[in-house]
Amino acid sequence: MNAQFKKGVLDLVVMVVVSQHDIYGYELVKRVCEVVEVNEGTIYPLLKRMTNEKYFETYLVESTEGPPRKYYRITALGLTTMNQLKTEWLAFSKQLNLFLEGGTHDEQEGIS
């Protein structure tokens, strides 16, 4: 997949995954890769930024397989932002798909 396509949608994919249930980093990477193939080096800086922006909060849980795991939980601000991004993405992708399928200008205006 085109790197710019991934970059444009990655925040939304991560937010949706975290909104489904609290999750730790490695598990999050695996879930995101089911939708968009990325490496860990892409996800962790994104998680740090989104935590700093107050979209996520973190907490530690003891692990039987090593050090405690940092879990991510979406905040109220994160949910609001995710829903806004989701609405914008759905409208954008619908309009783009219509254009790519050869829809007319009048049909495209009916979407807005």
C-alpha positions as CSV (number, residue, x, y, z in Angstrom):
1,M,0.0,0.0,0.0
2,N,1.1,3.5,-0.7
3,A,3.0,5.0,2.3
4,Q,1.0,8.3,2.0
5,F,-2.3,6.4,2.1
6,K,-1.1,4.7,5.3
7,K,0.0,7.9,6.9
8,G,-3.3,9.6,6.2
9,V,-5.4,6.9,7.9
10,L,-3.1,5.5,10.6
11,D,-4.3,7.8,13.4
12,L,-7.9,6.7,12.8
13,V,-7.1,3.0,12.7
14,V,-5.1,3.2,15.9
15,M,-7.9,5.1,17.6
16,V,-10.6,2.6,16.5
17,V,-8.5,-0.3,17.8
18,V,-7.9,1.3,21.2
19,S,-11.6,2.3,21.4
20,Q,-12.6,-1.4,21.2
21,H,-10.7,-2.3,24.4
22,D,-7.7,-1.3,26.4
23,I,-4.6,-2.7,24.7
24,Y,-0.8,-2.8,25.1
25,G,1.6,-1.8,22.4
26,Y,2.6,-5.1,20.8
27,E,-1.0,-6.3,20.6
28,L,-2.0,-3.0,19.1
29,V,0.7,-3.3,16.4
30,K,-0.6,-6.8,15.5
31,R,-4.2,-5.5,15.3
32,V,-3.3,-2.5,13.2
33,C,-1.3,-4.7,10.8
34,E,-4.5,-6.7,10.1
35,V,-5.7,-3.5,8.4
36,V,-2.6,-1.6,7.4
37,E,0.8,-3.2,7.4
38,V,3.2,-1.1,9.6
39,N,6.1,-1.8,11.8
40,E,6.5,-1.2,15.6
41,G,8.8,1.8,14.9
42,T,5.8,3.6,13.4
43,I,3.3,2.9,16.1
44,Y,5.1,3.7,19.3
45,P,5.9,7.4,18.4
46,L,2.3,7.7,17.3
47,L,1.1,6.4,20.6
48,K,3.4,8.8,22.5
49,R,2.1,11.7,20.5
50,M,-1.6,10.7,20.9
51,T,-1.0,10.2,24.6
52,N,0.6,13.7,24.8
53,E,-2.4,15.1,23.0
54,K,-4.7,13.5,25.6
55,Y,-6.4,11.1,23.2
56,F,-5.1,8.2,25.2
57,E,-4.2,7.5,28.8
58,T,-1.9,4.8,30.0
59,Y,-1.6,2.4,32.9
60,L,0.7,-0.5,33.8
61,V,-0.4,-4.2,34.3
62,E,1.9,-6.8,35.6
63,S,2.9,-9.5,33.1
64,T,3.8,-13.1,33.7
65,E,6.1,-12.9,30.7
66,G,8.5,-10.1,31.7
67,P,8.1,-6.5,32.8
68,P,4.8,-4.8,33.3
69,R,2.9,-3.9,30.1
70,K,1.8,-0.4,29.3
71,Y,-1.9,-0.4,28.3
72,Y,-3.6,2.4,26.3
73,R,-7.1,3.5,27.0
74,I,-9.0,6.1,24.9
75,T,-10.2,9.2,26.6
76,A,-13.4,11.2,26.1
77,L,-11.4,13.7,24.0
78,G,-10.0,10.7,22.0
79,L,-13.5,9.3,21.4
80,T,-14.7,12.7,20.2
81,T,-11.8,13.1,17.9
82,M,-12.1,9.6,16.6
83,N,-15.8,10.1,15.8
84,Q,-15.0,13.3,14.0
85,L,-12.2,11.7,12.0
86,K,-14.4,8.7,11.2
87,T,-17.2,11.0,9.9
88,E,-14.7,13.0,7.8
89,W,-13.1,9.8,6.4
90,L,-16.4,8.2,5.5
91,A,-17.5,11.3,3.6
92,F,-14.1,11.7,1.9
93,S,-13.9,8.1,0.9
94,K,-17.4,8.0,-0.4
95,Q,-16.8,11.1,-2.6
96,L,-13.5,9.8,-3.8
97,N,-14.9,6.4,-4.7
98,L,-17.7,8.0,-6.6
99,F,-15.2,10.1,-8.5
100,L,-13.0,7.1,-9.2
101,E,-16.0,5.1,-10.4
102,G,-16.8,7.8,-12.9
103,G,-19.7,9.5,-11.2
104,T,-20.9,12.8,-12.5
105,H,-20.2,16.2,-10.8
106,D,-23.9,16.5,-9.9
107,E,-23.9,13.0,-8.2
108,Q,-20.8,14.1,-6.2
109,E,-22.5,17.3,-5.0
110,G,-25.4,15.2,-3.7
111,I,-23.1,13.5,-1.3
112,S,-21.9,16.5,0.6
